[in-house]
Amino acid sequence: MRQQLWRGPWLLGLAPLLLPIGAQADPYYNSSEPGCDGSDPNVVFCEDFEVSGEANFPDGHWYGENCDVANDNGGIGAQTKGWCGSIYAEPITPDGAGVCGPGTTPFGDCVGTAGTKTDTSARNMALRHLKTPVCGASGSEQCGVDTLYVRWYAKWLEGYQFGAEKHLAFTTDTADIAFGNVQLNCGAGRASPDATPYIQIIHGEDLCQSPNVSDIVINSGRWYFFEMRVTAHPTDGVVQLWINDCGPAGTTCGDAPILRTELMEIELPGNVNGDQIETIWLESWANPISTGTGPYWDNLRASLVGPIGFGAGGVANPPPASPTQLRAE
C-alpha cells in the first residue's frame, strides 16, 4: 500500500476542556470542544450531544421531528440544534434519538444513535446544515461550500451484523447522495459480523471504492475515529477518508489519524439540486437488512479547512510520551 506523510493540524490528546452545559442556544455549536463556540469562522458546525441548546431538549435529545413534520410546522424542528430528522420508524426510539449514561461514550455521557434495527432497513437518521462566514443563522438555511472536512466517532454495539449499509453522506439539501458517502460492505449480498468501509459516489464517477491507501475492517463493540474530506468539482473533485480503530473504550486511537482512501481528480459535479455541499446526512440505511444497535455517533466537527484530527473534548486520545511523526500506514 502507498504511504503518505501528512502534517495537518492534528490535535493530539488534549485534556478535557469542558464548558458550562446547558448555556448554549446556537443551533450550529452544540459542543464543549475548544473551537466549537463560533469563534473560528472555518468551523461550520459541531455536535457532541451533551449540550442541550434548548430548554425543552435534554442532553442526548438531538431532534424530535422528522423533516416532513418540521416543514409542516414552519421548519421549527429543522431549527432545533440544526438537525432535521429523516426517520423511518416512528415513534423515534429511543426518545430524541439519543442515549445517555456513564460509560456510554469517552466524550461525556451522551451519543446520538441510529437505534436498533430489527424489521426495517433504517431507523433514526438526520440532516445537518452548515454555517459559513456569509450564511447561516437559524440552522435551517442552505449554505453551500466547495470543500468540507467532517470528523466524527462511531460505534456499533457488540454483536451487530453489517449489511450493505450507508453511514454518512455529503449532499445538497436533499435525501440524495449528491457527492459521496461512507458505505459499509458496498454491494454485499448478506449480513456480516464485520464491514469494509467504502467511498460510494453515484453522480459523476459512479463507483464504490474500498480502501486504496491502507486497509481497515470495522467490527462491532469498538469505537472508530472517522474523518472525511470532499471537494466538489465537475472534473477535479477530491475525496479522502481517515479511519482509526480506537478500541472498545475509545481510548486507543493511536498517535495520528491514518489515511485509508484517497480519490483525486474525480468527477463530483453534484446533482440537479446543486453543485455545492450544503448538508451532512447521518444515514443508516441498510440493504440487506442489518441487525443490532448502532451506530452510535459522537463528537462531530465540520470545517472548511483541515484535516481536523482527533477530538480534544474527551479522553479518547491520550497524549504521546514524545512528539510523534504524523503518518498514513
C-alpha positions as CSV (number, residue, x, y, z in Angstrom):
1,M,0.0,0.0,0.0
2,R,1.1,3.5,-0.7
3,Q,2.2,5.6,2.3
4,Q,1.7,9.3,2.6
5,L,3.0,11.8,5.1
6,W,0.6,14.4,6.5
7,R,1.4,17.5,8.5
8,G,-2.1,18.7,9.0
9,P,-3.3,20.4,12.2
10,W,-3.9,17.2,14.2
11,L,-5.0,17.8,17.8
12,L,-3.2,15.0,19.8
13,G,-4.6,14.1,23.2
14,L,-5.5,17.4,24.7
15,A,-7.0,17.1,28.2
16,P,-10.8,17.7,28.6
17,L,-11.8,21.3,28.5
18,L,-15.5,21.5,29.3
19,L,-17.7,24.5,29.0
20,P,-20.8,25.0,31.1
21,I,-23.5,22.7,29.8
22,G,-27.0,23.9,29.0
23,A,-26.0,27.5,28.4
24,Q,-25.7,27.3,24.6
25,A,-28.5,28.2,22.2
26,D,-26.6,28.4,18.9
27,P,-28.0,25.7,16.5
28,Y,-24.6,25.2,15.0
29,Y,-22.3,24.8,18.0
30,N,-23.6,22.2,20.4
31,S,-20.3,21.0,21.7
32,S,-17.9,21.7,24.5
33,E,-14.8,21.0,22.3
34,P,-12.5,24.0,22.1
35,G,-13.1,26.0,18.9
36,C,-16.7,24.8,18.8
37,D,-18.2,28.1,20.1
38,G,-18.4,30.2,16.9
39,S,-15.0,31.8,17.4
40,D,-13.5,30.0,14.4
41,P,-15.1,31.1,11.1
42,N,-13.9,27.9,9.5
43,V,-15.9,25.6,11.8
44,V,-19.3,25.2,10.2
45,F,-20.9,23.0,12.9
46,C,-20.1,20.9,16.0
47,E,-22.1,18.4,17.9
48,D,-21.2,16.3,21.0
49,F,-24.8,15.5,22.0
50,E,-24.1,16.8,25.5
51,V,-25.2,20.5,25.3
52,S,-29.0,20.7,25.0
53,G,-29.1,24.2,23.4
54,E,-32.9,24.2,24.0
55,A,-34.6,24.3,27.4
56,N,-37.1,21.6,26.3
57,F,-34.4,19.3,24.7
58,P,-32.5,17.4,27.4
59,D,-28.9,16.1,26.9
60,G,-28.8,13.5,24.2
61,H,-32.1,14.6,22.6
62,W,-30.8,16.0,19.3
63,Y,-34.1,16.1,17.3
64,G,-37.7,15.4,17.9
65,E,-39.4,15.6,14.5
66,N,-38.9,14.2,11.0
67,C,-38.3,16.7,8.2
68,D,-41.8,16.5,6.8
69,V,-43.4,17.3,10.1
70,A,-40.9,20.0,10.8
71,N,-41.7,21.7,7.5
72,D,-45.4,21.5,8.2
73,N,-44.7,23.2,11.5
74,G,-42.9,26.1,9.8
75,G,-39.4,24.5,10.0
76,I,-39.3,24.6,13.8
77,G,-38.0,21.1,14.0
78,A,-35.3,21.7,11.4
79,Q,-34.0,24.6,13.5
80,T,-33.7,22.6,16.7
81,K,-30.0,22.2,17.2
82,G,-29.7,22.4,13.4
83,W,-30.9,18.8,12.8
84,C,-33.8,17.7,10.7
85,G,-34.8,14.0,11.2
86,S,-35.2,11.6,8.4
87,I,-36.9,8.9,10.4
88,Y,-38.1,5.5,9.1
89,A,-39.6,4.1,12.3
90,E,-41.8,6.3,14.4
91,P,-42.1,7.0,17.3
92,I,-38.5,7.9,17.5
93,T,-36.8,5.2,19.5
94,P,-35.0,5.9,21.9
95,D,-36.7,9.3,22.7
96,G,-34.8,12.1,20.9
97,A,-32.6,9.5,19.1
98,G,-30.1,9.8,22.0
99,V,-28.6,7.6,24.6
100,C,-27.0,8.9,27.8
101,G,-25.3,7.3,30.8
102,P,-21.9,6.9,32.4
103,G,-19.6,4.8,30.1
104,T,-21.7,5.3,27.0
105,T,-19.0,7.4,25.3
106,P,-15.4,8.5,26.0
107,F,-16.6,12.1,25.2
108,G,-19.0,12.6,28.0
109,D,-22.3,10.8,28.8
110,C,-24.4,11.1,25.6
111,V,-24.4,9.9,22.0
112,G,-26.7,10.2,19.0
113,T,-28.0,6.8,17.8
114,A,-29.5,5.2,14.8
115,G,-31.4,3.0,17.1
116,T,-31.9,-0.8,16.9
117,K,-32.5,-2.4,13.6
118,T,-34.8,-5.4,13.5
119,D,-37.6,-5.4,10.9
120,T,-36.7,-2.3,8.9
121,S,-33.8,-1.2,6.8
122,A,-33.4,2.1,8.5
123,R,-34.4,3.9,11.7
124,N,-33.1,7.2,13.1
125,M,-31.2,9.4,10.6
126,A,-30.9,13.2,10.3
127,L,-29.7,16.0,8.1
128,R,-27.4,18.8,9.3
129,H,-27.0,22.2,7.7
130,L,-23.8,24.3,7.7
131,K,-22.9,27.8,8.9
132,T,-20.4,29.7,6.8
133,P,-18.9,33.2,7.3
134,V,-21.6,34.6,5.0
135,C,-24.6,32.3,5.6
136,G,-26.4,30.6,8.4
137,A,-28.4,31.9,11.4
138,S,-31.3,29.6,12.4
139,G,-29.8,26.2,11.5
140,S,-32.2,25.7,8.5
141,E,-30.6,27.8,5.8
142,Q,-29.0,26.1,2.8
143,C,-25.4,27.3,2.9
144,G,-23.1,25.9,0.2
145,V,-19.3,25.2,0.3
146,D,-16.9,23.6,-2.2
147,T,-14.6,21.8,0.3
148,L,-15.7,20.3,3.6
149,Y,-13.9,18.2,6.3
150,V,-16.1,16.3,8.7
151,R,-14.7,14.4,11.8
152,W,-16.8,12.0,13.9
153,Y,-16.6,8.9,16.1
154,A,-18.8,5.9,15.6
155,K,-19.5,2.6,17.4
156,W,-21.8,-0.4,16.5
157,L,-22.7,-2.3,19.7
158,E,-21.4,-5.8,20.3
159,G,-23.0,-8.4,18.1
160,Y,-24.1,-6.0,15.3
161,Q,-24.5,-7.6,11.9
162,F,-23.5,-5.4,9.0
163,G,-25.3,-5.5,5.7
164,A,-24.5,-3.2,2.8
165,E,-25.1,-0.1,4.9
166,K,-24.8,3.7,4.3
167,H,-23.3,5.6,7.2
168,L,-22.6,9.3,6.5
169,A,-23.2,11.4,3.3
170,F,-22.1,14.7,1.9
171,T,-25.0,16.1,-0.1
172,T,-27.1,19.1,-1.0
173,D,-30.3,19.9,0.9
174,T,-31.9,16.6,-0.2
175,A,-32.0,12.9,0.7
176,D,-30.0,12.1,-2.5
177,I,-26.2,11.4,-2.1
178,A,-25.1,14.4,-4.2
179,F,-21.3,14.0,-3.7
180,G,-20.3,10.9,-1.7
181,N,-20.9,8.8,1.3
182,V,-19.2,6.2,3.5
183,Q,-20.9,2.9,2.8
184,L,-20.1,-0.3,4.6
185,N,-19.9,-3.6,2.7
186,C,-20.8,-1.8,-0.6
187,G,-22.9,-4.2,-2.8
188,A,-22.7,-7.1,-0.3
189,G,-25.4,-9.7,-0.6
190,R,-25.7,-10.8,3.0
191,A,-25.1,-9.6,6.6
192,S,-21.6,-10.0,8.1
193,P,-20.0,-9.6,11.6
194,D,-17.6,-7.1,10.2
195,A,-17.5,-4.4,7.5
196,T,-15.2,-2.9,4.9
197,P,-15.6,1.0,4.6
198,Y,-16.1,2.1,1.0
199,I,-16.5,5.5,-0.6
200,Q,-19.6,5.5,-2.7
201,I,-20.2,8.0,-5.4
202,I,-23.3,7.9,-7.6
203,H,-23.1,11.3,-9.5
204,G,-20.1,11.6,-11.8
205,E,-17.7,8.7,-11.2
206,D,-20.4,6.2,-10.1
207,L,-18.2,3.9,-8.0
208,C,-17.7,2.1,-4.7
209,Q,-14.0,2.4,-3.7
210,S,-12.6,0.2,-1.0
211,P,-9.5,1.4,1.0
212,N,-6.7,2.1,-1.5
213,V,-4.0,3.5,0.8
214,S,-4.2,1.3,3.9
215,D,-6.7,-1.4,4.9
216,I,-9.1,-1.5,7.8
217,V,-12.1,-3.6,8.8
218,I,-14.9,-2.3,11.1
219,N,-16.0,-4.6,13.9
220,S,-18.8,-4.3,16.5
221,G,-18.1,-3.3,20.0
222,R,-15.3,-0.8,19.2
223,W,-15.1,2.9,18.7
224,Y,-13.7,4.3,15.4
225,F,-12.4,7.7,14.5
226,F,-13.5,8.9,11.1
227,E,-12.6,12.0,9.1
228,M,-13.7,12.6,5.5
229,R,-12.8,15.4,3.1
230,V,-14.9,16.2,0.0
231,T,-14.0,18.8,-2.6
232,A,-16.8,19.2,-5.1
233,H,-15.8,19.9,-8.7
234,P,-17.1,18.7,-12.1
235,T,-13.7,17.3,-13.1
236,D,-11.2,17.9,-10.2
237,G,-13.0,16.6,-7.2
238,V,-11.3,15.1,-4.2
239,V,-12.4,12.5,-1.6
240,Q,-10.2,11.4,1.4
241,L,-11.1,9.2,4.3
242,W,-9.2,8.6,7.5
243,I,-10.2,5.9,10.0
244,N,-8.6,4.7,13.2
245,D,-9.6,1.8,15.5
246,C,-9.9,3.4,18.9
247,G,-10.7,0.1,20.8
248,P,-13.7,-0.9,23.0
249,A,-13.3,2.1,25.3
250,G,-12.5,4.6,22.6
251,T,-9.2,5.5,24.3
252,T,-6.6,3.8,22.0
253,C,-6.9,5.7,18.7
254,G,-3.1,5.8,18.1
255,D,-0.7,8.6,17.6
256,A,-2.2,10.1,14.4
257,P,-5.2,9.6,12.0
258,I,-4.5,7.1,9.3
259,L,-5.4,7.8,5.7
260,R,-7.3,4.8,4.2
261,T,-8.8,6.0,0.9
262,E,-7.9,8.8,-1.5
263,L,-9.6,9.7,-4.7
264,M,-8.1,12.6,-6.7
265,E,-9.2,14.4,-9.9
266,I,-12.5,12.7,-10.0
267,E,-15.9,13.9,-11.3
268,L,-18.0,15.3,-8.4
269,P,-20.5,17.7,-10.2
270,G,-23.3,17.3,-7.6
271,N,-26.9,16.7,-8.7
272,V,-29.9,18.5,-10.0
273,N,-30.3,20.2,-6.6
274,G,-26.9,21.9,-6.6
275,D,-23.2,21.8,-7.1
276,Q,-22.1,22.7,-3.6
277,I,-22.1,20.8,-0.3
278,E,-25.0,22.0,1.8
279,T,-25.8,19.1,4.1
280,I,-24.2,16.3,6.1
281,W,-26.6,13.4,6.4
282,L,-26.2,10.9,9.2
283,E,-27.6,8.0,7.3
284,S,-28.0,4.4,8.5
285,W,-29.8,2.7,5.6
286,A,-29.0,-1.0,5.2
287,N,-29.8,-3.4,2.3
288,P,-29.8,-6.2,3.0
289,I,-31.1,-5.5,6.5
290,S,-28.5,-5.0,9.2
291,T,-29.4,-6.1,12.7
292,G,-28.4,-4.8,16.1
293,T,-27.9,-1.4,17.7
294,G,-25.9,1.3,16.0
295,P,-24.2,3.2,15.0
296,Y,-23.7,5.5,17.9
297,W,-22.3,8.9,16.7
298,D,-20.4,11.3,18.8
299,N,-18.0,14.3,18.7
300,L,-18.8,15.6,15.2
301,R,-16.9,18.6,13.9
302,A,-17.1,20.1,10.4
303,S,-14.7,22.6,9.0
304,L,-13.8,24.4,5.8
305,V,-10.1,23.6,6.4
306,G,-8.4,20.5,7.6
307,P,-7.5,17.8,8.2
308,I,-9.3,18.3,11.6
309,G,-7.7,15.4,13.5
310,F,-8.6,13.8,16.8
311,G,-11.1,15.4,19.1
312,A,-10.0,17.5,22.0
313,G,-13.1,17.5,24.2
314,G,-12.8,14.0,25.7
315,V,-10.2,11.4,26.7
316,A,-10.2,9.3,23.5
317,N,-6.6,10.3,22.6
318,P,-4.1,10.3,25.5
319,P,-1.0,12.4,24.7
320,P,2.1,10.6,23.3
321,A,5.2,10.5,25.5
322,S,7.1,12.5,22.9
323,P,6.3,14.2,19.6
324,T,5.3,11.7,17.0
325,Q,5.6,11.9,13.3
326,L,2.2,12.1,11.6
327,R,1.7,9.4,9.0
328,A,-0.5,7.1,7.0
329,E,0.4,3.5,7.2
